Amino acid sequence: MPEIKPNEVYNTQEAQNFLKISKSTIKRYLKKGIIKANKVGGRYKILGRELLQLVSPKAEKKVEKFYRRLKEKTKKTITKW
């Protein structure tokens, strides 16, 4: 499998192949801003560094931290009921 180059520009199909996700998932990621991209001529262009950030350990730690905060907030809300 080829590696993702940080300064290379990829289209959505190539990003799907690298991330091994469906077409609907890549669209959802783009729409929600999980993957930042520029639209050129009606098509998304994604920098390799955006894809690398998505699969990096830093991103995983961010998600874990977010999940823990959300879990604690939910516990507090439930105990108030």
Secondary structure, DSSP 8 states (H G I E B T S, - for coil): -----TT-EE-HHHHHHHHT--HHHHHHHHHHTSS--EEETTEEEEEHHHHHHHHSHHHHHHHHHHHHHHHHHHHHHHHH-
